[in-house]
Amino acid sequence: MTDAAATGVRPYSPGLEGVIAGETSLSLVDGERGRLLYRGYRIGDLVAHGTYPAIANLLWSGDWDPTHHLPTAAVPPAVMTVLRTLPSTTKPMDALRTAVSAWGATQDLPWPPTIEQATTLTAFTPSALAAFARLRAGQEPVEPDPALDLTEGFLYQLTGSRPDTGTARALDAYFIVGAEHGFNASTFTARVVTSTRSDIASAVTAAIGTMKGPLHGGAPSEVVDQLSQMKNATSAEAWVRDAIDRGERLMGFGHRVYRAYDPRAAALRKVAEGMAHRPDWLERAIEVEDVVLRVLAEKHPERPLKTNVEFYAAPVLMGVGLAPDLFPAAFSLARHAGWTAHALEQSADNRLIRPDVNYVGPPERDLPA
C-alpha cells in the first residue's frame, strides 16, 4: 500500500501538471512528437490551405469549409461609449477585457452558449481593439468592411488602409496557430466559468484576464526585447551565453508541453518567409535561431529546449505593423475561436468543475482562552 493510499491523501501536482481535467475533441497537443491537430487536421495543413474564419468554423461546428467568410463586425454603440471613456494610458488587454464585459452587459446571452453567440463575439472584438488603438492615438475608429475577412479587416480598421496580401496572410497564419491549444490556462478558465452556467461573455472576459498574465500571453513582446539586443548571429551567441549564465529565461524557447520543435513555430515561419517584403525582425530571427538552439543544447543537454511559437510570433506581429503592447491582445483575438469552442463543448456535456484540495494547515484545535 502506498503512503498516499494509507493516509487517504491523494497526490498533489503543482500547477495541475499531468492531471487529466477533462476530455476534448477540439485539439490534440502532442508535445513529445511536436504535433498539433485541430479536430484531427494537422496545423501545418490548416495554415497552408485554410483561413482563420475557416478554422473558427471548424472548431465551432466540426465542419471543414475553406470558403467560410467571417468579417469583423461593428462595435455596439454602448461598447464604443465605454472605449471612448478609457484613458489613453489603458493597457490594450484591459481595454479588450472591458469591451467584452460591456458587450456581455448589453446582450441577451442565455445558457447554453451557441455558435451564433461565439460568432458575434469573435467578430466584434477585433473592431473593438482597433477602435481603442486609434482612439488612444487621437484618431477616430474605422468602420468595418464586410468584404474583408477577419484578420484583413482588423488591419484595415487599425490603420485605415487595406493591407497587402502578404501582410494579411501572415497575420491570418498567426491567428490560425493561436486559435486553440488544449487546456491551457485561459481556456481552462473559460471552461470553469462555463461550467457554472455563466454566459459566454463572462467566460471570455475571464479568459482574457488569464491571458493578461506574463506567464501566458506576454511572451512575444519580450521576444522583441531580446531580438533588439541580438543584432546578428555573432552578438546573439555572446548574449545568449551571458543570459544563461545569469540564470535568465530565454523567451521564445522551451515550452511546458512541447519537447520537440513547436509545430506552430514551423508553420508560422514558413508563411512569414513567403512574405514579399520580409521584415527586418524576421530576418534577424531566422539568423539567430540556429545559434540559440546550438547554445541551449550545449548548456542544457539534459532537457530539450526547442523553438516555440512566440519566437516567430514576435517578428511576424512587428512585421505586420502591430505595436508590441498590442501583442497579447492580438493573441487573445486569435484565441477567441478556441475559447468559445470550448465553452460550446463544455456546455454540451456539463458538470461543474470543482476540484478537491489537500488541507495542509494546523490540525483541529480549540480557540485560545
Secondary structure, DSSP 8 states (H G I E B T S, - for coil): --HHHHHT-----GGGTT------SSEEEETTTTEEEETTEEHHHHHHH--HHHHHHHHHHS---TT---------HHHHHHHHHS-TTS-HHHHHHHHHHHHHHHS---SS--HHHHHHHHHHHHHHHHHHHHHHTT-------TTS-HHHHHHHHHHSS---HHHHHHHHHHHHHHS--SS-HHHHHHHHHHHTT--HHHHHHHHHHHHTSTTTT-HHHHHHHHHHH--SHHHHHHHHHHHHHTT---TTB--SS-SS--HHHHHHHHHHHT-SS--HHHHHHHHHHHHHHHHHHHH-TTS---B-HHHHHHHHHHHTT--GGGHHHHHHHHHHHHHHHHHHHHHHT-----------S--S-----
